[in-house]
Amino acid sequence: MAAKYIIASVAGSFAIAYVSDLLVSDSKIFGGTTPSTVSNKGWWEETDKKFQAWPRTSGPPVVMNPISRQNFIVKSGSES
């Protein structure tokens, strides 16, 4: 008996959350517009190119051992 009330309450809360999100973000009931940095595809492509051009610096490669959850540094044969 209580399960139907719980399921109905959860479903109702999801419906209210969905409608609220739709009104606030898509219908923009509080005003505002979508920023041009989000809606402009050319801007997005140029930003992506910039991020891909950054040099990637990091430490040595690491292999995860899923059994013991320890990290081991991988060394090539010439370093050991």
Secondary structure, DSSP 8 states (H G I E B T S, - for coil): -HHHHHHHHHHHHHHHHHHHHIIIIIS-TT-----HHHH-HHHHHHHHHHHHHS-----S-EEEETTTTEEEE---TTT-
